[in-house]
Amino acid sequence: MLQQAPRFDVAGAAQLARDLYGLDSTASLLPSERDQNFLLTAASGERFILKIANAGETRELLDAQNAALSHVAPLGLCPRVCATRDGRRIARAPSGHFVRLLSWLPGSPLGGLDARPDSLLEDLGHKLGELSGALAGFDHPAIHRDFHWDLSRGFDVVEAYAPLIDDPALRGLVLRTAGHVRARDGRRLAWQRRAAIHGDANDFNLLVVADDPGAPRVSGIIDFGDMVHSYTVAEPAIAIAYAVLDRPDPLGAGAAILRGYHAAHPLTDDEIPLLFGLVQLRLCVSVCLAASQQRQRPDDGYLSISQEPIRRMLPTLAAIHPDAAEEAFRSACGLRLPPPAPSVPKAATLTRRRERLGPNLRLAYTDPLKVARGWMQYLYDDSGVRYLDAYNNVPHAGHAHPRIVQAAVDQMRALNTNTRYLHDMIWRFAGRLCATLPEPLAVCYFVNSGSEANELALRLARAHTGARDLVVLDGAYHGHTTTLIEVSPYKFNGPGGSGAPGWVHVAPIPDDYRGAYRRGDPEAGRKFGDTIGGIVDGLRSRECALAGFICETWPSVGGQIVPPPGYLEAAYRHVRAAGGLCIADEVQTAYGRTGAGFYAFESQQVVPDIVVLGKPIGNGYPLGAVVTTREIAASFDNGMEFFSTFGGSTVSCAVGLATLETVQDEELQAHAARVGAGLRAGLDDLAARHEVIGDVRGVGLFVGVELVRDRLTLEPASTEAALVVDRLRDRGILLGTEGPFDNVLKIRPPMPFGEHDADRLVATLDHALRDLR
Ligand code: PMP
């Protein structure tokens, strides 16, 4: 039985060289992961590399390597293969291991070089392009192989090995990144040209000489052990993946390599958009395969150290809009850029908007932001500056999520029509949605917004109960329609409002920081719930019938409030005893945002009669839904048709389904729980150091930080909150304020918001709060 790795000592290697090649030399061992490589120095001073192959290596593959080396020999970039005394180019050691002797190339590994000027990277790309050019005419049966480093198998490798990554944050990042690349590029990749590629142009397989110390250049490309027949574009992608590690400007470094590569071996218009995804996929594959090796060699500390630069780079790359990467790469190749969307300067945009739009359409920030792109948890302004979006919960799975975009495009191309025709998209989405909700919530209605969904919820409640009156929470917002303004104290008690109509009854918001019952009181939830009992008793005494109680499960506009335990249980009991229905407005909190449940009501151990969904369920596409019981749906079926032209359209259902599948497949609820816990810890720590933080509340990625001037009187620090929001924006983070006094910082980011984003947010907030002093 052959040992996997050969174990020759230097004397043994020198002896082999003598016996097989008639070469008298001294040997020294070179580092190698799988094989044994010796540097041999002959008496004449001539140098060679003796390669003793790993036992797993097949003769066919070594033969392919030799053939490729001969094929590319005219480039003068790669080693030549030397024959044994009897003319063989693959020999066998007495141990059975295959042995080859290669010529030595001058230079030292690129890995040993700290400074890498763009000229060196461009030269690297050029040499690699020359190699691709030469390999384009090469083939060998052995390189058509099932090989886990082959990027054309990358998605399968990630799927198979990512579960072995121990660190949940890294595992999630790898799965999401590879998933996004697959959704964006998967189909186009399958069509790309293929050729023999070296497949491993990493820092240790590229040799560099610096005859002129100011202008180092690539002198050799070695180790063809990963050669495979794969995408041509994978070759530069792999080189870029390794060369950009720990570079402050990865796109710039990648562009330099590409400039050189493209000059020597032009990529096609179709290949360039795929490069950036392949760079990311290569790093994901590397993390996955390292995790698998780590399982086999748990004591090998080097494995995890060598992965550190990749761990650092993955979030950086994940923050780059793929279109921006494509543009950088296209311009590096001197190719035409897609024409920019027509745009006017920010000031003109503002003026034109004012001319044509209602004056009460507000803008965030005194100096408004003109955004041009969104990617996951980031927004880019019109000059390309990136902002961390820490409060927009509408693009729930991430701005421009490629899987959702693709679903919309595909369905838009095929068909977009209404619910009067049969189509499979609607029942699929409805079924998957109902599966996330407890019994007896089993019937869906689809509309186009949160407002429409709440309107419909009110109609359902009235149809079922025959009553009109409604209990609402103080500070609540449920939508912009005439009726919803009437049930939204945030509006009817705010500027321009005209108070509650007679059929609307306002209960206190269950705020255990500022409200009548405080956090130390274990009965606070029940007591807040009993305030609804009081309202209901009053209605009863006036013989008013109750249609229901509508409540944002965790009031958001009201100040990012998390009701104390037992609140909804008590509230729902009183409402139901009075014959009313319980409507949960989950527009802000659905789809795992709280980390604790898929819906916020789960944390209150209740099941509503009607659930209202909006914002996140279409990931930005206008989509709302109402889910209720069969009984209530039957009451609503009173002869009047329910129809919404766009509600439940084929495209909206395709988008809804893709969004839900994405949230579930990417395990965004667990992600929110984990990242939220770290964020809370960071914010709690800030609260211990900054008097102005009166309260930090929230779970998962639904968090509020309430600023006060005095921790006893709770005087709201509203001006300070506005200042903090501005300062954060100046430092590239977008946050908003909420609450009746606008003194609560709301943190409700797109769900891909990660640990590094949370750390940055906490550190930046720390600065901004210090500046207040
Ligand atoms: N309900 C709640 C809790 C909301 O926050 C909102 C919007 N902010 C709505 C309903 C209304 O949704 P839309 O703007 O989609 O009509």
Residues whose N, C-alpha, C, O or C-beta is under 5 A from the ligand:
A	BS01	PMP	S449 G450 S451 E452 Y477 H478 G479 E552 D585 V587 Q588 G614
